[in-house]
Amino acid sequence: MKLTNKLMTGAASIAIAVTGALPALAAEKWDMPMAYSASNFHSENGAAFAECVTTGTQGEITITTHPGGALFAGADIKRAIQTGQVQIGERLMSGHANENAVFGFDSVPFLAPSFENSAKLFEAAKPSMEKLLEEQNLVMLYAVPWPPQGLYFNKEVNSVADMKGLKFRSYNNATARLAELTGMLPVTIEAAEISQAFATGVAESMISSGATGYDRKVWESLSHFYEVDAWLPYNYVMVNKDVWEDTSDAHQGIITSCAGEAQERGLDAAKAYTKLTMDGLAEGGMTVGSASDALMAELREIGETMTAEWLEAAGEDGKTIVDAYKGMN
């Protein structure tokens, strides 16, 4: 079911009722760039959020989504929001880890490899994230995880040695480092470019969720998907801080309510999409299954190295996040 077809209920309904008592204001149009295809569950969720805000404010704030990197490429979205080129947008959180290692908290291999643990890790990291974003003139509205990350290849792989020399699609610091530690060659490729990259041989492998592979029909170029549940990266929606502070309290309340619904709805969709996309990859002709015990053992050793490196790079903030997370388990 398309998320955009779901009725807005609960907090958003209350928000709509509140607007009946508000004086008429000049309508504002907010553009919301998104990196992933319109059919991706994150993009559908973002469209539903935009509709909720537009309806809740009775059109006084109209949000228009621009999926698939149509308005700005994924790597440019955050900067566009910071500088006021657009008011709001969505980006992969760990895509900014080169700015500050804290942004990569969700991509530490095997630290939080399930939806339950991922939610705890996000809550542990949220205070540090919000402080960091505030310093960058940004306000986080909501965040939604991807399904667990697995490994895609164009051949059978049973050990790290089998990966050596493969061109590996990289999308953040963690994926680039994973490529280095496994002997693969990292190639930076945005989500919108995945299909072409694999079709032309620019890339031969990647770590990503079943959702990304399913959306991009990677079975046309790749043959194997291994469920390793390495991490669950987050996409998050952020708004320019100046724009947010210029927004009335009433409208902030409506947007916050819609964001809360989007976060819950997106999590439900991520969980549902996990099985759907695994089945879809198999139906497309890919071999889908768990990695061998030998491969998992090697990957976990690499994960320990990357965890130590991330903790060093993230400093006191990283230690605070991990300690708070471990305290929840």
Secondary structure, DSSP 8 states (H G I E B T S, - for coil): --GGGS---THHHHHHHHHTTS-----EEEEEE-SS-TTSHHHHHHHHHHHHHHHHTTTSEEEEEETTTTSS-HHHHHHHHHTTSSSEEEEEGGGGTTT-GGGGGGGSTTTS-SHHHHHHHHHHHHHHHHHHHHHTTEEEEEEEE----EEEESS---SGGGGTT-EEEE-SHHHHHHHHHHT-EEEE--GGGHHHHHHHTS-SEEEE-HHHHHHTTGGGT--EEEE------EEEEEEEHHHHHTS-HHHHHHHHHHHHHHHHHHHHHHHHHHHHHHHHHHHTT-EEEE--HHHHHHHHHHHHHHHHHHHHHHHHHHHHHHHHHHHH-
